[in-house]
Amino acid sequence: LDITSDKDAITAMTGVSAENILKQVQQGEIYRPGHYVAIDRSAKTIVLSIRGTMRVQDVLVDLVCEQEKFESIFDGDEVITGKAHQGFLIAAKRLASELHVLIVETLLENPGYDLVLTGHSLGAGVATILTLIWARMPVFQKRNIRAYTFASPCSLCSELSQAPFTKRHVTSVVVGDDVVGRLSLSNFKDLQRALTAVAPLSTISHGEKMEIYKSLKREDVEKKLFCSGRVWLLRSEEFDFRNVLINPIDVLHFIELSPTMFSVHLPSGYLDCLAEVVESN
């Protein structure tokens, strides 16, 4: 396939024809990550795909990891106020405003179609929060709206992360020891304290240092953010490389130190892993 444009690349990856790609923003800017909106006729789905960290502006959003109040639904009509990653929340609100009319009009023009949001890394965090924002609006409640996110970062507090409403609308995928699925500000502080404690111990083995690291006191769960919804952990040594549905609060509450903690985060690794899952099933 001769790929001469971004639309050609999207078509090659997804099979969606160029005429069904309704909007495409390649460059993006701070709090406005690259994204595209397309119609997948074969799946009867409107898709919003949000790009992961690629530019300096995206890194700035990642680094705005302070927590901000965020109101969502716990279950039914019960409203809950928790905390969200500030950078992802700002970006989600901006895309919600910018894309609202296009998405609503496209849904109205395509009765019976669902709405799917997806993204990798930063895009996964923004897609998670944007889905929860839109899922509360009557115009979207009439359709099946859900997010499928990959290399999903820590975006919501424990109460919101595992609320029934969140789990109905969001499915997250983390591969192996991917640091991003565990990288909240609180977990980074835990790691910083651990390195300070372990670094001077040059006479003990690496394994003994890991045991000390795992045993150190950590920030309270209430202070941490987690990846959200139904969370699948794939290719994890902890679970004998089986694909398992986990509670991130129990499993992803500290950073795993491993040689692959950064390299496994790349989109190519996720594509390979997902291809294996599809093939095995």
N, C-alpha and C positions, 0 to 999 in steps of 0.2 A: 504493500500500500504506500502510495506517494503522500507523505505527510508534509504539507507546506504551510499549515496554519494551526492555531490552537484548536479550532473546530475539528480539523482533520484528526488531531491527536485524541480528542474526546470521542470521536466516532470510532477510531481504531480500538480504544480501550473498552468502550461500552456497547458498541453496536447501534447506538442512537444516531439517526440520520441528521445531517447538518440542519435541515429545515425544522427539526424538532428541538434544536438548541435555541432557546428563546432569549437568553441573556448570558453574557460571558464577560467577566471582569478578571483579566489576567494579572495586572500589576498590583492592584490593591493599594492600600495606604494604612496608616496607623488606625487601629480599631475598625478597619474595613478590609478583611482578608480577601484574597482572590476567591472567586466562586463562579458557578454557573447554574442556570436553571434550564432543565430539559424535560421533555415529555417522553417517557418510555412507553410506547404504544403496546408493546408485547406484554408488559406487566401491568398495564393500565395504571400507571403511576406518574405523578409529577415529582421530579427529583430536584432538590437543592443540594449541591455538592460544594463543600467549603474546604479550601486548600489549607494544608498545614504550614508550619513555619518554613519560610523560604527567603524572606527579605529582612533587612534590618528592622523595618517597621513591625514585622511580625514578632521578632524577638522582643521588642519593647512591650508588646501586648503580653507575651509570656511572662516577662519580668514584673509586670504589674500584678503581683500575686498576693497583694493584701486582700482581705475579705470584706465584702460589702453585704448589707442586708438584702435579702431576696425573698419575696413572697411567692409561694406556690401552693399546691394542693397536697395534703397528706393522703386523703382518700375520700371519695364521695364529694361532699360539699365542705369538708373540713379544711379551712385555710391554715397554713403553717408558715411562720416566718423563720428563716434560717440564714445561713451565710453562703455566698458564692464567690468564686474567683473574680476579683474586680475587673481585670482586663477582659476576660471572656464575657462578663456581663455587659460591659460597655459596648463591645463589638456586637453581641447578640441584639441588644436594643437598637443599635444603628441599622443592622440588617433587617430587623423586624419592621422598622419604619420604612426603609428604602424599598423593600421587596413586597410589602403587604399587598398593594394594589395588583401587581403582576401575578402573584400567587393566587389571590382570590379570583381574579378574572379568569385565569387559566383553569382553576377548579370548576368554575361555573360553566365554562365552555366545554368541559369534559366530564359530564355526569358519570358518577360511579368510579371515578379515579381516586386513588389514595394519594397521600402526600408523604414522601420520604425525605428526610434530611440525613446527610452523611458527611463525614469528614475524617481527616487523619490528623492526629496531634492537636495543634492549636485549633484546627477546623473541627475536630471532634468535640473539644470543650465548648466552642461557640455553638455548634449544632445541638448539643445537649441542652444548653440553657435556652436557646431560641425555640426548641421544640416545646419546652415547658411553658414558655411565654405564650406561644400560639395555641397550645392545647387547651388553654383556659378560655379562649375566645369562641363564642357560639358559631361563627362562620367556619371555624376549623373543627369544632366538635361534631359537626354533621358528617365529617369524613374521617377515615382512619389515618391519623397522623402519628408517625413514629420516627425515631432516629436510630440509625445503625452507625456506630462510631468505632474507629480503629486507632490503636495506640492512644487510647483515651486518657487524657490527663486528669489530675485532681481538680474538680470543678465545683463540687458542692459539699456542704457539711454532712455529717453522718445521718442526721434526721432526714434531710432532703434526698440524699444519695439513695437511700433504701426505702423511701416512702412508696407505698403501693402505686400511687399515681405516677411516680417517676418510673417504676419498674414496668408499668403498662406501656409507657411511651418510649422508653430508651433501652437499647441493648448495646453494651460496650464490649470491645474485644481488646485484650492485652496479651501479648506474646512473651512467654518466658520471663526473664528478669528485666524487661524494659523499664528503664528508670523513670520514664515520664508517667507511667501509671501509678507511681509511688511518690512523685516529686511535688509535695506541697511545701510551703514555707516552714511549717512545723517539722516535717520530716527532714528538711535540709538542716534545721537547727539541731535535730537529733544527731544527724551525721557529723555536723561540725563538732559537737561535744565529744562524739565517739572518737573522731580522728585525733582530737586534742588529748584524749585519755590514752589511746593506743599507740600513737606515733612514737613516744619515747621508749616503748618496750621492745628494744631491738633484739633482745636475747631469747624471745619466745617465738614459737612457730606461727605461721600464717593461720593455721587452724585454730590455735589458742586465741589469737587476736580476734578471729571471727566469733568465737564463743563469748569473749568479753564484750564485743560490739553488740551482740544479740541480747546480752544480759543487762546492759546499761538502762537506767531509768529514762523514759521517753515522755514527750509531751502528751498531755491528756487527749484522748480521742475527740473530746468535745472541741478542741482547738484546731483540729485537722480538717482538711478537705480530702475528698475521695472521688475516684471515677464512679460513674453512677448507673443506676438502673439494674437490669439483669446483666451481670458481668461474667463473661467467659474468659477463662485463663487457658491459653493454649501453649503446648510445648514446655511446660514448667517441670524442672527437675524435681521440685518439691512434691509433685503429684505423679512422678514416674512418667513424665512427658505425655500424660493423658490430657484430653480436653475436658475441663471441668467448669461447672457453674459454681461461682464462689460468692461469698459475702466479702466485699473489698475491705470492710472495716476489720475483719478478722485476719485477712491474708495480705493485704497491701498496705499495712499500717507503718511499714518502715522500708527504707531503701535497701534492696539486695545488692551487695557488692559482688560483682562478677566481671569477667573479661568481656562479656557480651552485653552489659547493661546499656551501652550506648548504641552499638552497631545493630542490635536487634530492633531498634526503633525505626529503622529506615523503611519507607514504603515498600521497597522490593522484598524485604524480609516478610512483611505482612502478606504481600501477594503470593509469595511462595507457600507460606503456611496455609493460607486459605485455600489455595489450589490443592494442597495435600488433603485438607479436610473434605473438600468436595469430592475428590477422587476416592477417598476411603469410604465415603457414604454412597 
